[in-house]
């Protein structure tokens, strides 16, 4: 995919900003936010909107990789 908008439907910065804003609602259960994105992808697959489903999956992958990186960074600091 050529651009962030093609990859995520929005820019990477917007994906990360949405994630930070969701922290007010989900708190320490941010994994539920990522699971909700994957549920949205499943629904788009059901509706045969495969490009949109792929964008939701890419958002979830981005957020999971960022969380894993943060976890590893914290583990190194302990």
C-alpha positions as CSV (number, residue, x, y, z in Angstrom):
1,X,0.0,0.0,0.0
2,X,1.3,3.4,-1.0
3,X,0.0,5.7,1.7
4,X,-1.0,5.7,5.3
5,X,-4.6,6.6,4.3
6,X,-4.7,3.6,2.1
7,X,-3.3,1.4,4.8
8,X,-5.4,2.6,7.7
9,X,-8.2,4.7,6.2
10,X,-6.7,7.7,8.2
11,X,-3.2,8.7,9.0
12,X,-1.0,6.9,11.5
13,X,-1.1,9.9,13.7
14,X,-4.9,9.9,13.7
15,X,-4.9,6.2,14.6
16,X,-2.6,6.9,17.6
17,X,-4.6,10.0,18.6
18,X,-7.8,7.9,18.6
19,X,-6.1,5.3,20.7
20,X,-5.0,7.9,23.3
21,X,-8.5,9.4,23.4
22,X,-10.0,5.9,24.0
23,X,-7.8,5.6,27.1
24,X,-10.3,7.8,28.9
25,X,-13.0,5.3,28.3
26,X,-11.1,2.0,28.4
27,X,-8.5,2.9,31.0
28,X,-6.3,-0.1,31.8
29,X,-8.4,-2.3,29.5
30,X,-7.1,-0.9,26.2
31,X,-6.9,-4.4,24.8
32,X,-10.7,-4.2,24.6
33,X,-10.3,-1.2,22.3
34,X,-8.1,-3.2,19.9
35,X,-10.4,-6.2,20.1
36,X,-13.3,-3.8,19.1
37,X,-11.3,-2.7,16.0
38,X,-10.9,-6.4,15.1
39,X,-14.6,-6.9,15.6
40,X,-15.3,-4.0,13.2
41,X,-13.0,-5.8,10.7
42,X,-15.1,-9.0,11.1
43,X,-18.2,-7.1,10.4
44,X,-16.8,-5.5,7.3
45,X,-15.8,-8.9,6.1
46,X,-19.4,-10.1,6.6
47,X,-20.5,-7.1,4.5
48,X,-17.9,-7.9,1.8
49,X,-16.1,-4.5,2.4
50,X,-12.7,-6.1,2.3
51,X,-10.6,-3.0,1.8
52,X,-12.2,-1.4,5.0
53,X,-11.7,-4.7,6.9
54,X,-8.1,-4.7,5.9
55,X,-7.7,-1.1,7.1
56,X,-9.2,-2.1,10.5
57,X,-6.8,-5.0,10.7
58,X,-3.9,-2.8,9.9
59,X,-4.9,-0.3,12.7
60,X,-5.0,-3.2,15.2
61,X,-1.6,-4.4,14.1
62,X,-0.1,-1.0,14.5
63,X,-1.6,-0.6,18.0
64,X,-0.5,-4.1,19.0
65,X,3.1,-3.5,17.8
66,X,3.2,-0.2,19.6
67,X,2.0,-1.8,22.8
68,X,4.5,-4.6,22.5
69,X,7.3,-2.1,22.0
70,X,6.2,-0.2,25.1
71,X,6.0,-3.4,27.1
72,X,9.5,-4.4,26.0
73,X,10.9,-1.0,26.8
74,X,9.4,-1.1,30.3
75,X,10.8,-4.6,30.8
76,X,14.3,-3.4,29.9
77,X,14.0,-0.7,32.5
78,X,13.1,-3.0,35.4
